[in-house]
Amino acid sequence: MNKLTLRDALQQGIYKIINPFVRLLIRMGFTPNAVTTTGLILNIGVAAIFIWGGETSNRGELEYVGWAGALVLFAGVFDMLDGQVARLGNMKSTFGAMYDSVLDRYSEMIMFMGICYYLIAHHYLLSSLFAFIALIGSMMVSYTRARAEGLGVECKGGLMQRPERVVLIGISAIACGITYSFVGPDYKVYLPGIPFHVFETMSVFTLPITLMAVLTNITAVNRLMDAKRAIQQKEMVTP
């Protein structure tokens, strides 16, 4: 019997909570593809909030970041709902699995587009670079798994899979908006001997994105190495 990982145990716990809502969606006639499409539309809304905030607010006014973070988490719920609707409603399909994967990639890229736009508009140029690197890593985490599985090799695991990325961005964005409401836009931390600040209110959001930029790419490289070993072992036993 396989031992459940902490991640799997948490996922099963979340499923128990959302299953009543899933059954309601099924009774209302929602299909898995409709749920997936709803998630995409919500992520377009996330990007719209970031872009609107970049256009209408001043640097340091971070309420838009907080509201976008809340919508990120809400949209993330639909990433779990579509799979459960398919399972509980007996509506699994090969195309549905592909549709889910493709729209998840669109959702993530659109969300990061909004984040990058907001950061560039407010002159957080270095942070926008890390956000773009995080996007690259996020796409490569998914691509390495898909490419390996296309070659008949299982390639899962690692840090910063899609649920972790959604939660990290959503919670850090909400925390940034809350921090802004308490300490304001001009809170900065200086260290002796360093002529510039090492932390500001916006860092509550941008530091986790920087961490994501590092960890997603590490995960992608680790998956690549795992796939290499699995392919080599497969080739050794294949006559």
Buried (B, 14 or more C-beta within 10 A) or exposed (E): EEEEEEEEEEEEEBBEEBBEEBBEBBEEEBBBBBBBBBBBEBBBBBBBBBBBBBEEBEEBBBBBBBBBBBBBBBBBBBBBBBBBBBBBBEBEEEEBBEBBBEBBBEBBBBBBBBBBBBBBBBEBEEBBBBBBBBBBBBBBBBBBBEBBEEEEBEBEEBBBBBBBBBEBBBBBBBBBBBBBEEEEBEBEEEEEEEEEEEEBBBBBBBBBBBBBBBBBBBBBBBBBEBBEEBBEEEEEEEE
